[in-house]
Amino acid sequence: MKNNVGKNPIIACIGSTKIISDSLGPIVGQLLLDKYHVEATVVGSLLSPLNAVNLVERMNKARLLNPFGKIIAVDAYESTQNEDSIRIINGGIKPGLASGKDLPRTGDYSIIASAQKTNGHSCCLGKVYALADKIAKLISFITKRNDVALSSFTPDPISALYQSLDRHPNI
């Protein structure tokens, strides 16, 4: 059996709405709720961000409501590359490391992304939104299909992600 996310996973959409580059997670959460209507427990959105202040409490509540759901953590990361990137990780992440926070590891699987900076400055909202929509579309696809493992999108996750989404335009 593949190590898929199973039914009704918990999607931890981590980030702040106060910093554009860090708003990836909340945008993904909002898209999952409003556009893709996933069958999942979505924690974190533009209206209710999952951040360093409330991460532990809200994830504990999500785990109580959905004790067997696999957790997919979604977060932005600081990239040294000068290009948009999406990485899929088989395992959890430690959110807040870039800002010196010591938060617990979150996720059975993780999707992290970084938008290209413009002239060394912060990235624009349009790029973050485009990455968020691709991630939300991928999560929607995976939660609707029980025979697709998130780990099947590695080792070249960005190519696999784009190829998969291109093959399934009606998601």
URJOFEN-V99261 format. One record per residue. RES is the residue in one letter. PSI is psi in radians with two decimals (999 if undefined). OMEGA is omega in whole degrees, -180 to 180 (NA if undefined). Layout:
BEGIN
res | psi | omega
RES | PSI | OMEGA
RES | PSI | OMEGA
END
This chain:
BEGIN
res | psi | omega
M | 2.43 | 179
K | 2.70 | 177
N | 1.18 | -178
N | 3.05 | -175
V | -0.21 | 177
G | -2.96 | -179
K | 2.52 | 176
N | 1.06 | 176
P | 2.93 | 173
I | 2.16 | 179
I | 1.91 | -180
A | 1.78 | -176
C | 1.60 | -168
I | 2.40 | 174
G | 3.10 | -179
S | 2.53 | 175
T | -0.02 | -178
K | -0.30 | -179
I | 2.14 | -174
I | -0.87 | -176
S | -0.38 | -180
D | -0.01 | -176
S | 0.07 | -179
L | -0.92 | -178
G | -0.93 | 179
P | -0.60 | 178
I | -0.76 | 177
V | -0.81 | 180
G | -0.78 | -180
Q | -0.72 | 178
L | -0.71 | 179
L | -0.66 | -180
L | -0.79 | -170
D | -0.58 | -175
K | -0.76 | -173
Y | -0.27 | 175
H | 0.95 | -176
V | 2.64 | 173
E | 1.43 | -177
A | 2.83 | 172
T | 1.86 | -178
V | 2.12 | 179
V | 1.97 | -179
G | 2.18 | 179
S | 3.11 | 178
L | -0.59 | -178
L | -0.35 | -179
S | 1.32 | -175
P | 2.56 | 173
L | 1.93 | -172
N | -3.05 | -177
A | -0.56 | -177
V | -0.64 | -172
N | 0.08 | -174
L | -0.91 | -176
V | -0.85 | -178
E | -0.82 | -176
R | -0.61 | 177
M | -0.60 | 175
N | -0.73 | 178
K | -0.75 | 179
A | -0.72 | 180
R | -0.63 | 177
L | -0.69 | -180
L | -0.47 | -175
N | 1.25 | -171
P | -0.35 | -176
F | -0.02 | -178
G | 2.33 | 173
K | 2.57 | -178
I | 2.22 | 171
I | 1.99 | 178
A | 2.35 | 178
V | 2.21 | -178
D | 2.77 | 174
A | 2.73 | 174
Y | 2.78 | 179
E | 2.05 | -179
S | 2.55 | 174
T | -0.20 | 179
Q | 2.64 | 179
N | 0.96 | 179
E | 2.77 | 175
D | 2.46 | 178
S | 2.56 | 174
I | 2.29 | 178
R | 2.42 | 176
I | 2.25 | -174
I | 2.28 | 175
N | 1.51 | -177
G | 3.10 | -176
G | 2.99 | 177
I | 2.84 | 175
K | 1.65 | -179
P | 2.66 | 175
G | 0.04 | -178
L | -0.68 | -178
A | -0.47 | -180
S | 0.25 | 175
G | 0.29 | 180
K | 2.62 | 177
D | 1.44 | -178
L | 2.75 | -179
P | 2.65 | 175
R | 2.37 | -176
T | 2.30 | 171
G | 2.51 | 167
D | -0.55 | 174
Y | 2.74 | 179
S | 2.52 | 173
I | 2.06 | 179
I | 2.59 | -178
A | 2.69 | 177
S | 2.28 | 178
A | 2.50 | 180
Q | 2.36 | 176
K | 2.63 | 180
T | 2.06 | -180
N | 0.68 | 178
G | -0.02 | -180
H | 3.06 | 179
S | 2.62 | 179
C | 2.88 | -178
C | 2.75 | -178
L | -0.64 | -180
G | -0.70 | 179
K | -0.74 | 179
V | -0.75 | 180
Y | -0.74 | -180
A | -0.76 | 176
L | -0.75 | -180
A | -0.71 | -180
D | -0.68 | 177
K | -0.74 | 180
I | -0.77 | 179
A | -0.68 | 179
K | -0.74 | 177
L | -0.82 | -180
I | -0.72 | 178
S | -0.79 | 179
F | -0.82 | -177
I | -0.67 | -178
T | -0.38 | 178
K | -0.37 | -177
R | 2.14 | -179
N | -0.07 | -177
D | 0.20 | -179
V | 2.19 | 178
A | 2.40 | 177
L | -0.62 | -180
S | -0.23 | 179
S | -0.14 | 179
F | 0.18 | 175
T | 2.86 | 9
P | -0.13 | 179
D | 1.30 | -168
P | -0.65 | -176
I | -0.75 | 178
S | -0.79 | 180
A | -0.70 | 180
L | -0.90 | -179
Y | -0.72 | 180
Q | -0.77 | -180
S | -0.81 | -178
L | -0.59 | 177
D | -0.58 | 180
R | -0.34 | -176
H | 1.18 | -175
P | -0.26 | -175
N | 0.30 | -180
I | 999 | NA
END
